[in-house]
Structure formats: C-alpha cells, structure tokens
Amino acid sequence: MMKYKNNSIHRRTFMQKSSAALLASILPLKSNLFNSTNANKGLEVHIFSKHLQFLNYQDMASFAAEIGFDGIDTTVRPKGHVLPENVGRDLPLAVKAIQDAGLKHTLMTTSVLDAQDELEQNILRTASQLGIKHYRTGWLTYSQERPIAEQLNNFKKQFSTLEQLNKQLDIKGSYQNHFGKHVGAPIWDAYELLKNSTSDHLGMQYDIRHAVAEAGGSWELGLHLIKDHINTIVIKDFKWGQKNGVWKPINTPLGEGMVDFKRYFSLLKKYDINAPVSLHLEYDLGGAEHGDTKLSIGYKEVFKKMKTDLTYLRKTWQEAS
C-alpha cells in the first residue's frame, strides 16, 4: 500500500498499480458492506481527511467514494493532507482526485485566523478558485492574564476583518466549538463573536460532541442560541471515563457514547439546518484518528469502522423526527 506525506507520492508505483486494483486487493467490492446508498435524503456527509492521511490523494478519494461518502473535508494545515506552503501546487491535485472519484470538494479544515497573513490569504484564494465553499478556521485561546470581555472584543475585530476577506473571495469560514479552554467552547462566547456578523461568510462549525461534553444537559440552549450562525457541522461521539486516574471525555464510535443523536437531529430538522457534515472518527483507529501516515491496524478494519459510523449516521438521521 502506498503512503502519502507532504505530496511525496510514489508515482511510479501508482502508475503500475491503479486505485481500482488497490481497492480490489483490500475490499470485497461485491459485498453489501461498501455499497453506496441514496438513503441520505439531503444529508451531505464528508469524511474528515485527517483519518485518511495514510493514503495519497487518488486512493483517499477512491476509498471515500467506495465507502459511500458524498465528499471529503480536506485538511489544509500544518501536518495536514495539504501543507499550507504547498497549497498552490497540492490543493488542485487533491481537488482533482476528489472530483475524479465523483465526490464533492466543498469543505476544508485550516488553521486560518489572520486575514492580514499572506500565506493564509493564499490558502483561501486558492480554495475559492477551486470551488471550495467552506473552510474551518483555526482556534482562539483565552489568556489567563487579561479580562475575558476585553479579549472577546479584540477577537470580534479580528473576525470582522476575516469576514470581509471571505466576502471578497466568496468563501465561508466556520469557527468550531471545541472542548477545553478554547474560545467558543461554552457556545455563548461564540455567539458574542458572531452575532453582529453581516453575512454568512463567517459562522459556526457546530460540533455536538464538544457541545455535550462542555454543557451536559444544557447543550440544547446553546444550539438554539447559535443556530442561525451554523455553516457546517461536525459529527462524533464520546463518553466520560478515567484515563490514568483523570476524568476526561473518551471518544467512541457513533451510538456508543453520550450524544443523543436522535434528539440532536430532530432539532436540526426543526430549525431547518441543512449544513454540510464532516464525520470525525477520533477513537482508536490504529493511528488514523490522529492523522498518522503509518497505522498499527489493517486498512480494511479502518474502512469498516468508517462505514459503520456512516451507516449509523444516515440511519439515525432518517429516524429522527
């Protein structure tokens, strides 16, 4: 199996062995396990390419299509599938591979936060020219040395400038709520950042796993507050557990954790939120959960777990009312 890192593709080997042959050597293509389905009924699910960074672009796209995803949320960031300094060369290659596999390429995940930074401007400009409509920004973190309100005001100004750049490039940025001391973790401060936004060119990437981990029984209030600013959605699950004597969120496959997906999906339908979905698998995948390029388990096992989560996601979406 070939690997990909920093666009270092074994091109001669790839020419000798096509993606179709590679698929045939790993997956039972005639089984029902990886047959695509039209059961999504409008739910557009992308696989987070962080979990496929052990593959080159062509194989990443081929496997994602075979498993049944609608598209790929490409990592364009340090240690990502596309490195920021190589975006002009490598992002077009990734997009072409995704398109050739019949998938959508509307999402990417970045560390972009500074509209004045030339490298970050180039990432957004390149993505816009390639037809990518959504990107996730980097994370903001509070300093313990300054008042929270003062920092929020500064972040508002920073985001306002970023929104203007997004407008110019016709691309939508989304800030992810993330468990911990990040800005936006409680949702309420994310609303403060976004409430005066004059467009949907800067909004929220709503992550239900992190929202439940942070808010417990009150996550529905945060969702109701931020609902008009949601541009994209992340799906994953967790449960509380101890690791080395410390209580923390432990990531799980979908349906094995604490997230009430039926309730969550019913609220998304009620609020008429139909945003692109990025599926994350942060539990043990032999290193794929961390974006490793070498795995400790077989690729086939990784793909089965991806298919299982995707099937659960679409089935639960259908059942929610």
C-alpha positions in Angstrom: 0.0 0.0 0.0 1.3 3.4 -0.9 1.5 6.2 1.6 1.3 10.0 1.1 3.2 12.6 3.1 4.0 16.2 2.0 2.9 15.3 -1.5 5.6 12.6 -1.7 3.6 10.2 -3.8 5.3 7.1 -5.1 4.3 8.0 -8.6 6.0 5.1 -10.5 4.3 2.5 -8.2 1.0 4.3 -8.6 1.2 4.2 -12.4 1.9 0.4 -12.2 -1.0 -0.3 -9.8 -4.2 1.7 -10.2 -6.6 2.7 -7.4 -9.1 0.2 -8.8 -6.6 -2.7 -8.4 -5.7 -1.4 -4.9 -9.4 -1.4 -3.9 -9.8 -4.9 -5.2 -6.9 -6.1 -3.1 -8.3 -4.8 0.1 -12.1 -4.6 -0.1 -14.7 -7.2 -1.0 -16.3 -4.9 -3.6 -19.2 -7.3 -4.4 -20.3 -7.5 -0.8 -23.0 -5.2 0.6 -20.7 -3.7 3.1 -19.4 -0.9 1.0 -22.3 -0.4 -1.4 -23.2 3.3 -1.7 -26.7 4.3 -0.7 -29.1 7.1 -1.7 -30.6 7.0 1.8 -29.0 10.2 2.9 -32.1 12.3 1.8 -30.2 15.6 1.7 -27.7 14.8 4.4 -24.3 15.6 2.8 -21.6 13.7 4.6 -17.9 14.3 4.1 -15.1 12.2 5.7 -12.5 14.2 7.5 -9.3 13.6 5.5 -7.3 13.6 8.7 -8.3 10.0 9.1 -7.1 9.1 5.6 -3.6 10.8 5.7 -2.0 7.4 5.3 -3.2 7.5 1.6 -2.3 9.6 -1.4 -5.0 11.8 -2.9 -6.2 9.3 -5.5 -6.5 6.4 -3.1 -8.1 8.7 -0.4 -10.8 9.7 -2.9 -11.3 6.2 -4.2 -11.8 4.7 -0.8 -14.1 7.5 0.4 -16.3 7.1 -2.7 -16.4 3.3 -2.3 -17.4 3.6 1.4 -20.3 5.9 0.4 -19.3 9.4 1.4 -20.5 12.4 -0.5 -17.3 14.3 -0.3 -14.0 14.9 1.6 -13.2 17.6 4.2 -9.6 18.1 3.2 -7.0 19.1 5.9 -5.1 22.1 4.6 -2.9 23.0 7.6 0.4 22.1 9.2 0.7 18.2 9.3 -2.4 18.1 7.0 -3.0 16.3 3.7 -2.1 19.6 2.0 0.6 21.7 3.6 -0.1 25.5 3.7 3.2 26.4 2.0 2.4 24.0 -0.9 -1.3 24.9 -1.3 -0.9 26.3 -4.8 0.6 23.1 -6.1 -1.1 20.4 -4.0 -4.6 21.6 -3.3 -5.5 21.4 -7.1 -4.2 17.9 -7.1 -6.3 16.9 -4.2 -9.4 18.5 -5.6 -8.9 16.9 -9.0 -8.6 13.5 -7.3 -11.8 14.1 -5.3 -13.7 15.3 -8.4 -12.4 12.3 -10.5 -13.9 10.0 -7.9 -17.3 11.7 -8.2 -17.1 13.3 -4.8 -17.8 16.9 -3.6 -14.9 19.1 -2.5 -16.8 21.9 -0.7 -15.1 21.6 2.7 -11.6 22.1 4.0 -10.1 22.4 7.5 -7.4 25.0 8.1 -5.6 27.0 10.8 -6.6 30.3 9.2 -7.2 33.2 11.6 -5.3 36.2 10.3 -6.8 38.0 7.3 -3.5 40.0 7.0 -1.3 37.0 6.7 -0.1 36.4 3.1 0.1 32.6 3.4 -3.4 32.4 4.9 -4.8 34.7 2.2 -3.2 32.4 -0.4 -4.9 29.4 1.1 -8.3 31.0 0.9 -7.7 32.5 -2.5 -6.6 29.1 -3.9 -9.5 27.3 -2.3 -12.0 29.8 -3.7 -10.6 29.5 -7.2 -11.0 25.7 -6.9 -14.7 26.0 -5.9 -14.3 25.1 -2.2 -17.2 26.9 -0.4 -16.5 26.3 3.3 -13.4 26.2 5.5 -12.9 25.8 9.2 -10.7 28.4 10.9 -8.1 27.9 13.5 -8.9 28.1 17.2 -8.7 31.1 19.5 -7.5 30.6 23.1 -8.0 32.9 26.1 -5.1 34.3 28.0 -5.4 34.0 31.8 -3.7 37.3 32.2 -6.3 39.5 30.6 -10.1 40.1 31.2 -12.3 37.8 29.0 -14.5 40.6 27.9 -11.5 42.6 26.6 -10.2 39.6 24.7 -13.6 38.9 23.1 -13.8 42.5 21.8 -10.4 42.0 20.2 -11.4 38.7 18.7 -14.6 40.4 17.3 -12.4 42.9 15.4 -10.2 40.0 14.1 -13.2 38.1 12.9 -14.7 41.1 11.3 -11.6 41.6 9.1 -11.6 37.9 8.3 -15.3 38.1 7.3 -14.5 40.9 4.9 -11.8 38.8 3.2 -14.2 35.9 3.0 -16.8 38.1 1.3 -14.2 39.2 -1.3 -13.3 35.6 -2.1 -16.9 34.3 -1.8 -15.9 31.6 0.7 -17.5 30.8 4.1 -15.4 30.5 7.3 -16.7 28.5 10.2 -15.3 28.5 13.8 -15.5 25.2 15.6 -16.6 24.9 19.2 -14.0 22.7 21.0 -13.9 21.2 24.5 -11.5 22.9 26.8 -10.2 26.5 27.3 -10.8 27.5 23.7 -12.8 30.5 22.7 -16.3 29.2 21.7 -16.3 26.1 23.9 -19.2 27.4 26.0 -21.1 28.5 22.8 -22.2 31.7 24.5 -19.0 33.5 23.7 -19.1 32.2 20.1 -22.5 33.8 19.8 -20.9 37.1 21.1 -18.3 36.8 18.3 -20.7 36.1 15.6 -24.0 37.9 16.5 -23.0 41.1 14.6 -21.9 39.3 11.5 -23.4 41.0 8.5 -23.3 37.8 6.3 -22.9 34.1 6.4 -19.3 34.3 5.3 -18.3 33.8 8.9 -20.2 31.4 11.1 -20.1 28.3 13.3 -18.9 24.8 12.7 -21.1 23.2 15.3 -19.6 20.1 17.0 -22.2 18.2 19.0 -19.6 16.1 20.8 -17.8 19.1 22.2 -21.1 20.8 23.0 -22.4 17.9 25.1 -19.0 17.5 26.8 -19.0 21.1 27.8 -22.7 21.8 28.5 -24.1 18.4 29.6 -27.8 18.9 30.0 -27.9 22.4 28.6 -26.5 21.9 25.2 -29.9 22.4 23.6 -29.8 26.0 24.8 -26.5 26.7 23.1 -27.7 25.1 19.9 -30.8 27.3 20.0 -28.7 30.4 20.5 -26.2 29.7 17.8 -28.5 28.0 15.2 -28.7 31.0 12.8 -24.9 31.1 12.5 -24.2 27.4 11.7 -22.5 27.0 8.4 -21.1 23.4 8.8 -21.5 20.5 11.3 -19.1 18.0 12.8 -20.4 14.6 13.9 -18.7 12.4 16.6 -19.4 10.8 19.9 -17.9 10.4 23.4 -18.4 9.2 27.0 -16.9 10.3 30.2 -14.2 7.9 31.6 -11.0 7.8 33.6 -7.6 7.7 32.0 -4.6 7.5 34.3 -6.8 8.4 37.1 -8.2 11.6 35.5 -11.8 12.0 34.3 -12.0 13.1 30.7 -14.1 12.7 27.6 -13.3 9.4 25.8 -14.1 9.3 22.1 -16.3 6.4 20.9 -17.9 5.2 17.7 -21.3 6.8 16.9 -24.1 5.5 19.1 -21.8 4.1 21.8 -21.4 7.4 23.7 -23.4 10.1 25.4 -24.6 12.1 22.4 -28.4 11.8 21.9 -28.3 11.9 18.1 -32.0 11.3 17.6 -32.8 14.4 19.7 -30.0 16.4 18.1 -31.1 15.5 14.6 -34.7 16.3 15.4 -33.6 19.8 16.5 -31.6 20.3 13.3 -34.7 19.4 11.3 -36.9 21.6 13.4 -34.5 24.6 12.9 -34.2 23.7 9.2 -30.4 23.4 9.5 -29.1 21.6 6.4 -25.4 22.2 6.6 -22.6 20.0 5.1 -21.5 17.4 7.6 -17.9 16.4 8.4 -17.7 13.0 10.0 -14.8 12.6 12.5 -13.6 9.3 14.0 -11.4 10.2 17.0 -11.5 6.8 18.7 -8.8 4.2 18.2 -8.1 3.6 14.5 -4.6 2.4 14.8 -3.3 6.0 14.4 -5.7 7.2 11.7 -7.6 9.0 14.4 -4.5 11.2 14.8 -3.7 11.7 11.2 -0.8 9.2 11.2 0.7 8.1 7.9 1.6 4.6 9.3 -1.1 2.6 11.0 -0.9 -0.2 13.6 -4.0 -2.0 12.2 -5.1 -3.1 8.8 -6.6 -0.6 6.4 -9.7 -2.8 5.9 -10.5 -2.5 9.6 -10.3 1.3 9.4 -12.7 1.4 6.4 -15.2 -1.0 8.1 -15.3 1.4 11.1 -15.9 4.4 8.8 -18.7 2.5 7.1 -20.3 1.5 10.4 -20.3 5.2 11.6 -21.6 6.4 8.3 -24.4 3.9 8.3 -25.4 4.8 11.8 -25.4 8.5 11.0 -27.7 8.2 8.0 -30.0 5.7 9.7 -30.4 7.8 12.8 -30.9 10.9 10.6 -33.8 9.2 8.9 -35.4 8.0 12.1 -35.2 11.4 13.8 -38.4 13.5 13.6 
